[in-house]
Amino acid sequence: MNEERQYAILLNGQRLEAPGPTITVIQLRLLARIPAGHGIIVEGVGDQPDRLVSDTDTIDLSESCPSVFSKPPTAFGSPPDEHA
């Protein structure tokens, strides 16, 4: 049986099929329609910390299905909205 291996990434709890054993962050943004201003964080495994990745980084999918999440930009230190 010659079965082609499938690669995937778990983004915000949703499994996405990937085209190969690696994916660039910009490819992930395009695939999942993640806005450019949103941060992308790869969850650490075991004792490894979570890490914020940039558009030029590559995510390895060959060993496992990594869990990744996106988050909108934050505005720490911004004055509160007076009209809220």
ZILINJO-V897837 format. One record per pair of residues at least 24 apart in sequence whose C-alpha atoms are under 10 Angstrom apart, sorted by the first residue. I is the first residue (numbers start at 0). J is the second residue. Records with the same first field share a line. If there is no record, write none. Layout:
I = J + J
//
This chain:
4 = 61
5 = 60 + 61
6 = 59 + 60 + 61 + 62 + 63 + 64
7 = 60 + 61 + 63 + 64 + 65 + 66
8 = 58 + 59 + 60 + 63 + 64 + 65 + 66 + 67
9 = 41 + 64 + 65 + 66 + 67 + 68
10 = 39 + 40 + 41 + 64 + 65 + 66 + 67 + 68 + 69
11 = 66 + 67 + 68 + 69 + 70
12 = 66 + 67 + 68
13 = 66 + 67 + 68
14 = 64 + 65 + 66
15 = 64
16 = 64
17 = 60 + 64
19 = 59 + 60 + 61
20 = 58 + 59 + 60 + 61 + 62 + 63
21 = 57 + 58 + 59 + 60 + 61
22 = 56 + 57 + 58 + 59 + 60
23 = 52 + 53 + 54 + 55 + 56 + 57 + 58 + 59
24 = 52 + 53 + 54 + 55 + 56 + 57 + 58
25 = 53 + 54 + 55 + 56 + 57
26 = 54 + 55 + 57
27 = 54 + 57 + 58
28 = 54 + 69
33 = 69 + 70 + 71
34 = 69 + 70 + 71
35 = 71 + 72
36 = 69 + 70 + 71 + 72 + 73
37 = 68 + 69 + 70 + 71 + 72 + 73
38 = 68 + 69 + 70 + 71 + 72 + 73
39 = 67 + 68 + 69 + 70 + 71
40 = 66 + 67 + 68 + 69 + 70
41 = 65 + 66 + 67 + 68 + 69
42 = 66 + 67 + 68
43 = 67
//
